[in-house]
Amino acid sequence: MRTYTELREDYLNYLKSNPLVGSPDELYDPANYILDLGGKRIRPVLVLLGYQFKRSDVEKALPLAHAVEVFHNFTLMHDDIMDRADVRRGKPTVHKKWNENIAILSGDMMLVRAYRSINQIDAPSEIKCLITDEFSKMAEEVCVGQQFDMNFETRDEVAEQEYLHMIEGKTSVLLAFSLMSGSVLAGATDEEARMLYDYGLNVGLAFQVMDDYLDTFGTQETFGKRIGGDILENKKTLLAIEAFKRAKTNQKAELDSWYAQSIDSQEKIDSVTQIFKDLGIPDYAKSVMGGYMTKAHELSEVLSKTGSMEALNALTADLNQRNT
């Protein structure tokens, strides 16, 4: 069975050989630009790992893996517009390099190309129809998650379950779909596909909580960007939600004061981080992460009896090391 590194190389070769071509250049160049910015390529590799769960001829899953990566980057292109982000992976975002109208239209084209890529799968029509339908459900859930995220920006309070539901849609369902769809293409049973979906969902939730944790308690070397960004942006992350819940009167007053300010201040980051520490938020976040990873491990134990989980478990373990 192929490792994550080998599967990633397989996908990168496919990506290089299958650029999005057409005219005018202003429609297609931005799409290829964002696809070429790099990244771990976790989502397309998860498709290949889901396929490898049952079969070794992973090249048959490459069009599906490509559909997932194209869709993911389409969402990033549009997210950057909504977030007014100037930089992605150290390079100008598409709407800064070109303009917003081009970024919107090029992103729309990428969504269409994702569906066309699914249609290129060498599989019976009923399998392609099933994957297409599940892809559409997933894409809608991503939109729902993004809208909830924007709604939370203007709300004074967000409940923990609301936040977890939001990150499930915004982040986890794409990971879950990637694993599940790859396995369906390879002939997995309905039960195996469902369990792989749940595995991806739990791992995705754990990783998003981990991102929240690293944004406050990580290092710039580990996280890849400035620590404390969520605090500066007054984001209602799981950490902040739990901190407001646990805070005593004086602590809540201080948190309210800081979160009412939109300033670029290291003092704000340091003060809020210290309150989080005083309230035991680091251990709480690790506990939530651990709960999701435990569920994923339990699913893996069952799945390993009927398919190959070694490479997938190795990838999950490697990514999980980011919180240490």
Order of alpha helices (4+ residues) and beta strands (2+ residues): alpha-alpha-alpha-alpha-beta-beta-alpha-alpha-alpha-alpha-alpha-alpha-alpha-alpha-alpha-alpha-alpha-alpha-alpha
